[in-house]
Amino acid sequence: MKIKSIYIDGLHNAVTTTYNFTNLVYLFGRNGAGKTTILNGIQLALLGYIPGTAKNSREAILRHSKSGTMTVRLVLDDNGSPITIERKFDNKATKLTVDPETFDIQSITSEIELPIFNFNEFIDQTANKLKDYFIQNILPTTDGELNWRDILSNGLLNITVEDKAAVVDYGMDLISKVSGSPLEQVTQANSLFKEEQSFNKAELARLQATIDSLIYYGDYTGTKDVSELNAKLLSLGAIRDALIRYNSAEAMLAQHNTEITRLKERCEDLGGFEIMAKLAEVQKGCQEELNNCTGQISKLEQDLRELNAIKHNLDNIISGNGICPYTQDPCRSIDLNEIKVKSNANDLLIDARMGELQTMRDHEQNLKKRIDNNENVIATLTGIKERLAFLEQSMSALPEKPDTTMSLTELDQEIQRCTDDKTKLQANQVYEDTIENITKLKYQAELNNSALSAWVKLTDINGLQTSLTEKPFEELAVKMTGYIQNMYGDTTLKAHFNISTKANSFSFGLIRGDKYIPYDQLSAGEKCLYTLALMICITDSNKSPLKLILVDNSLDNLDDIAVENTFTALKNINNIQFIMAGVKACKNAEDVIIRV
């Protein structure tokens, strides 16, 4: 798979520009001509961002655009089949279009994003991370067999272990599923040991928390039999309940005696129970008298109605002054004086009857009050009699006083002491039943943790991984040396990797003569060729179908001979596509130059 062309619009100063590429391309032009823009366009199309800027940030990408919109379209040639990747950016959205839609961009970029497209981020990693990257992604697979039982056993040499075979069996069980080359087995085992170490540490913390939660009362000297304390608590509880019932009944008895005294006094005030029969006889006579009084009142009311009717007629005659109401003529048969005499006599009768009626009504009210009072007295005495009978009956049900000299407070204190003893005894029993087993488990977990720590260190990048990569690193150095010597034209330069087992000691660089020079101390030209040789080896070994190397301005640090040697060497590499940019002219690169 190779890049066939790139279309750029809106990136830096590029406007609707298309560039076509062959296997080896040299973008040549003055500073600011747009060479870096082309390389950035390729990176942006493949990765979705420009290395050195924030990932997944449309704002960061649009800072590279003067117009506020940007389009990059990359066409790949996959053995004759075109693949198009187009990305559009504006202030509102980012749009990705891939043709065919089933093509997975990640499948071609995951292997080459670091370090091919972002060498600065790659070189800035810690020594251990760089070493791990080489081991996991670059070095060839090693052959051979590993005797894991011996390896794990040797890892325990500095640990005091009573049953080393059992601990080794534990380790063998953990790595029972590792597979692949020896190096792959070691890296897998390292990951498994780390995972188990994390789990084991959590288990140790849990066991320690369990131990910390256990309580032992060393000052407890009581019985060792919980059932004995339970029986005592049951007995004390029964006595306490009985005493509460007795005290409650005793208090109720005192209340009842007070109430009985009050009721008897009230009964005496009302005349005693013997007056109830007399009051019943009195009530009978009062009721008869009330009935008679009611009859007389009715008779008097009837007499008054008749007298008032007579009064009405006489008053009409008198008020008419003897004139017939029908003819309006004086009536000779009416003696007005006689009528007036009769009217006065009738008024006197009315007054007399009114007085009698009022007297009878007053007597009626007095009889009713007397009857009501007698009924109230009878009802009150009846209630007192019934209440006294209930109180006297309830007093006979007083429970027997429990056989104890202890007060309720003393009983509560004794029950609390027994409860505390039971709590202490049960806590001590739980402690004794649990601590031995927990301690054994904790000891085993600590032993496992020590073994795991040793095995993690044994299998990490500064342990077995280093031992197993000595030869692959040597082979990589030899391969890089061939490229460097061809491009530099100096057979005294050799690529070298320092793979000491000391932590964070990994480095790489050149041997010039007999002196090792780390990468960061190389000259600009040496760094250029070392980086190019390293990228060639990395690209050649990775699994991405897109074998691509982008180089910007690095060739400008080389002299003319080195540049010509470099292009001569690169023309002989057919499986990798090189897109390079610079301001340095090259006589033997005219056929691959794209002038920008």
Secondary structure, DSSP 8 states (H G I E B T S, - for coil): -EEEEEEEESSBT--SEEEE--SEEEEE--TTSSHHHHHHHHHHHHHSS-TTS-TT-HHHHHTTBSSS-EEEEEEEEETTEEEEEEEEE-SS-EEEEEESTT--THHHHTTTIIIII-HHHHHTS-HHHHHHHIIIIIS--------HHHHHHHTTTTS--S-HHHHHHHHHHHTTT--SSHHHHHHHHHHHHHHHHHHHHHHHHHHHHHHHH----TT--S-S-HHHHHHHHHHHHHHHHHHHHHHHHHHHHHHHHHHHHHHHHHHHHTT-TTHHHHHHHHHHHHHHHHHHHHHHHHHHHHHHHHHHHHHHHHHHHHHTTTB-TTT-SB-TT--HHHHHHHHHHHHHHHHHHHHHHHHHHHHHHHHHHHHHHHHHHHHHHHHHHHHHHHHHHHHTT-----S----HHHHHHHHHHHHHHHHHHHHHHHHHHHHHHHHHHHHHHHHHHHHHHHHHHHHSTTTHHHHHHHHHHHHHHHHHHHHHHHHHT-TTEEEEEE--SSTT--EEEEEETTEEEEGGGS-HHHHHHHHHHHHHHHHHHS--S--EEEEESGGGGS-HHHHHHHHHHHHT--SSEEEEEES---GGGGGGEEE-
